[in-house]
Amino acid sequence: MLEGKGVIEDTDMPVKMQIQAMRLASQALDVYDVLDYRSIAAHIKKEFDKKYGGGWQCVVGSKFGCYFTHTKGTFIYFTLETLNFLIFKGATSP
C-alpha cells in the first residue's frame, strides 16, 4: 500500500464508503502504473459495482473537468499521491 495520505476535497458518501474508495485507489496504484489512469479507474469502478451494485463511474487523472448528476450519498472527490479521483453513481436528471 502507498504511504501517502489521501485528501478528500468533497463528498456526500457515508464514511465507510469513503474509506473503501480510498483503499481501492491505493490498491490500484500499487497494481498499475501511476500513468495508467484507465486501468486504475476500471479497477475502482469494477470493485464498486461488485460491492454496491452497478452504475458506478470513476474518473482518474491529474487535471480534468466534469459536470454530472449523481445519486445522493454516492459521490467522492479526493486526491491521493499526484492523482485526483472522482467516484459517483450516476442518476437521471429530474
Phi and psi in degrees as a GROMACS rama.xvg file:
@    title "Ramachandran Plot"
@    xaxis  label "Phi"
@    yaxis  label "Psi"
@TYPE xy
-69.4056  147.396  LEU-2
-86.5709  -19.5747  GLU-3
-63.8261  148.403  GLY-4
-94.6417  141.491  LYS-5
-83.2972  152.672  GLY-6
-122.361  117.637  VAL-7
-80.2643  122.159  ILE-8
-87.249  -39.3084  GLU-9
-162.617  146.539  ASP-10
-166.464  155.67  THR-11
-130.659  14.5143  ASP-12
-76.1272  151.377  MET-13
-62.4109  151.71  PRO-14
-55.9345  -42.9378  VAL-15
-59.059  -40.2048  LYS-16
-71.0675  -35.8665  MET-17
-60.5498  -44.7592  GLN-18
-62.2134  -42.4307  ILE-19
-61.5677  -43.4226  GLN-20
-60.5194  -46.1488  ALA-21
-70.1074  -35.5968  MET-22
-63.727  -45.4706  ARG-23
-64.9412  -37.3993  LEU-24
-62.9616  -43.7367  ALA-25
-63.2971  -43.1343  SER-26
-61.1196  -44.3224  GLN-27
-62.1964  -37.5438  ALA-28
-70.0333  -24.907  LEU-29
-74.1885  -31.0439  ASP-30
-89.5303  -40.3619  VAL-31
-109.992  155.477  TYR-32
-59.9498  141.434  ASP-33
-61.0804  -20.1464  VAL-34
-93.4553  -3.12469  LEU-35
-88.2002  66.0008  ASP-36
-55.5459  -41.0815  TYR-37
-62.209  -45.6758  ARG-38
-67.5909  -37.6946  SER-39
-62.2575  -48.8688  ILE-40
-62.8392  -42.4047  ALA-41
-62.1242  -41.1522  ALA-42
-59.3095  -48.7313  HIS-43
-65.3179  -46.576  ILE-44
-59.0103  -47.0079  LYS-45
-62.367  -40.3595  LYS-46
-67.4441  -40.1746  GLU-47
-66.619  -39.9773  PHE-48
-59.704  -42.4235  ASP-49
-65.1816  -45.3651  LYS-50
-80.0024  -37.3456  LYS-51
-120.128  11.4757  TYR-52
89.06  161.125  GLY-53
-68.3961  168.795  GLY-54
102.582  4.52859  GLY-55
-79.0311  149.157  TRP-56
-126.147  147.009  GLN-57
-142.117  130.554  CYS-58
-122.211  132.425  VAL-59
-132.233  136.117  VAL-60
171.897  179.437  GLY-61
-95.1634  -25.5728  SER-62
-146.962  123.631  LYS-63
-161.715  156.405  PHE-64
-116.605  157.949  GLY-65
-158.731  161.55  CYS-66
-151.766  121.785  TYR-67
-154.93  165.354  PHE-68
-112.086  131.9  THR-69
-127.89  160.426  HIS-70
-73.3764  133.414  THR-71
-54.4405  134.603  LYS-72
85.2367  13.0457  GLY-73
-128.155  16.8641  THR-74
-113.009  134.872  PHE-75
-147.119  139.253  ILE-76
-130.625  119.37  TYR-77
-145.637  164.846  PHE-78
-115.407  136.272  THR-79
-139.655  125.583  LEU-80
57.6117  -122.232  GLU-81
-102.811  4.93097  THR-82
-111.359  152.416  LEU-83
-104.088  143.529  ASN-84
-127.252  130.201  PHE-85
-124.348  121.056  LEU-86
-129.687  132.919  ILE-87
-160.433  159.725  PHE-88
-102.772  124.531  LYS-89
-64.208  155.65  GLY-90
-142.349  158.123  ALA-91
-86.3196  147.618  THR-92
-71.8423  145.786  SER-93
